[in-house]
Amino acid sequence: MRKTALVIVAAALCGCAKSPESISPAYTSDITYKPLSCQDLEIEFARISQALATASAQQEKARTNDTVGVIFLGLPVSTLSGDNIAPEIARLKGEDAIHRVSMQKHCDTAPAH
């Protein structure tokens, strides 16, 4: 009985929201950012960084809710309800194209990724 419960919990945990740190970046083409000036690239980098911070906080909350849901209900509630935003985090992390274009343009303040 105990082994069955552990297997069920382990299976349910596999469906939980990932931590923001463990989400790999999605590819973003440099073409989007090539027409921007160095100043515009810096502004866009700041906007993307803020959006990533907000999304990461939301993802952490979804991860916590999934853990609590699995413990009490046996279901990853955030993942099932659509609160898991891993694809959005992957997209935002993939915006490192800003850094590549900044380096190509020899911007003084190339944003670090």
HUNORUR-V250836 format. One record per residue. OMEGA is omega in radians with two decimals (* if undefined). Layout:
BEGIN
OMEGA ; OMEGA
END
This chain:
BEGIN
-3.12 ; 3.12 ; 3.12 ; 3.12 ; 3.12 ; 3.11 ; 3.13 ; 3.14 ; 3.13 ; 3.12 ; 3.14 ; -3.14 ; 3.12 ; -3.14 ; -3.10 ; 3.08 ; 3.11 ; 3.02 ; -3.13 ; -3.12 ; -3.06 ; -3.12 ; -3.13 ; 3.12 ; 3.02 ; 3.14 ; 3.02 ; -3.14 ; 3.08 ; -3.06 ; -3.13 ; -2.99 ; -3.09 ; -3.12 ; -3.06 ; 3.06 ; 3.11 ; 3.13 ; 3.12 ; 3.10 ; 3.12 ; 3.12 ; 3.14 ; 3.10 ; 3.12 ; 3.13 ; -3.14 ; 3.14 ; 3.12 ; 3.12 ; 3.12 ; 3.11 ; 3.13 ; 3.14 ; 3.13 ; 3.09 ; 3.11 ; 3.14 ; 3.09 ; 3.10 ; 3.11 ; 3.13 ; 3.10 ; 3.13 ; 3.08 ; -3.14 ; 3.12 ; 3.13 ; 3.13 ; -3.12 ; -3.04 ; -3.08 ; -3.07 ; -3.11 ; 3.04 ; -2.96 ; -3.13 ; 3.13 ; -3.13 ; -3.09 ; 3.11 ; 3.13 ; 3.09 ; -3.06 ; 3.14 ; 3.12 ; 3.11 ; 3.11 ; 3.10 ; 3.13 ; -3.13 ; 3.09 ; -3.14 ; 3.14 ; 3.06 ; 3.02 ; 3.09 ; 3.14 ; -3.13 ; -3.13 ; 3.10 ; 3.12 ; 3.13 ; -3.10 ; -3.12 ; 3.09 ; -3.12 ; -3.08 ; 3.12 ; -3.13 ; 3.09 ; 3.09 ; *
END
